[in-house]
Structures are given as structure tokens and as C-alpha cells.
Amino acid sequence: MEGKYTFEQFNEDLNNGYKVLYDYVRNRYMVYKVNEDCYMIELVEQKSRNPVPAKSMVTFKAVKQMFPFFTDLEYKSDSAK
């Protein structure tokens, strides 16, 4: 991908039905949009010893604040249900 990946592009991908896998604080998570201003974050792989919730509902604001710290982004299409 050329250039810097922005939050606006990330948000558009979530709006288009993609599930996004990413690393955040050494753990692997998946985020997807459930409803307007409602996102689900699921723990996929825990690499740290600190306890973290397996699933959590967050708002648009929370996702936007965490986005700069996401690494190793990977997309998953929702069409394979």
C-alpha cells in the first residue's frame, strides 16, 4: 500500500463489512462494526501474561483513539459466513 493508511480509510473498510485483525499491546485482536457507533473487539491470540477480556463492545471514539497503536493490520472479508 502506498502512503500512510489513515483512520478514515480504516473506518471506511469497517463500514464496508470488513473485519480487521491487528496487534495491540502485544496481543492479536479482531475488530468489526456491529451497528452505528458500536464496534466489537475480540481477542484472537493472547501473547502477554496480563488478563484481557475475550470480547468487548466499544464506541467509535474508542476505536479512533486506539487506531494509531494498531500494528500488523490484516483484513478478513465477511462474505465467507
C-alpha positions in Angstrom: 0.0 0.0 0.0 1.4 3.4 -1.0 1.4 6.2 1.5 0.1 6.2 5.1 -3.0 4.3 6.0 -5.4 6.7 7.6 -8.2 6.2 10.1 -10.7 7.4 7.5 -9.6 4.6 5.2 -9.8 2.1 8.1 -13.3 3.3 9.1 -14.5 3.1 5.5 -13.3 -0.5 5.4 -15.2 -1.4 8.6 -18.3 0.3 7.1 -17.9 -1.9 4.0 -18.1 -5.1 6.2 -14.5 -6.0 6.7 -13.2 -7.5 9.9 -9.8 -6.2 10.7 -7.1 -8.2 12.6 -4.4 -6.2 14.3 -1.8 -6.3 17.1 -2.3 -4.1 20.0 -0.2 -4.2 23.1 1.4 -7.5 22.0 -2.0 -9.3 21.6 -3.9 -10.1 18.4 -7.4 -8.7 18.1 -10.2 -8.6 15.5 -12.5 -5.5 15.3 -15.7 -5.2 13.2 -18.7 -2.9 13.1 -21.8 -4.1 14.7 -24.0 -1.1 14.5 -23.6 2.7 14.1 -21.1 3.8 16.7 -20.8 0.3 18.1 -17.8 -2.0 17.4 -16.9 -5.5 18.7 -13.3 -6.2 19.6 -12.4 -9.9 20.0 -9.2 -11.3 21.4 -7.8 -13.7 18.8 -4.4 -14.6 20.3 -3.0 -13.6 23.7 0.8 -13.1 23.8 1.0 -11.2 27.1 0.5 -12.5 30.6 -1.9 -9.8 31.6 -5.5 -10.7 31.7 -7.6 -9.1 29.0 -11.3 -9.5 28.1 -12.1 -12.0 25.3 -14.8 -9.7 23.8 -15.7 -6.1 24.4 -18.1 -3.6 22.8 -16.5 -0.2 22.2 -17.6 3.1 20.6 -16.3 4.9 17.5 -14.3 7.3 19.8 -12.5 4.4 21.5 -11.5 2.8 18.2 -10.3 6.1 16.9 -8.2 6.7 20.0 -6.6 3.2 19.7 -6.0 3.2 16.0 -2.5 4.9 16.0 -1.2 2.0 18.1 -2.6 -0.8 15.8 0.2 -2.8 14.1 0.3 -5.6 11.5 -3.2 -4.9 10.1 -4.8 -7.8 8.2 -8.3 -7.8 6.6 -10.9 -10.5 6.6 -13.9 -10.4 4.4 -17.3 -11.1 6.0 -18.6 -12.8 2.8 -17.4 -16.3 4.0 -20.1 -16.9 6.6 
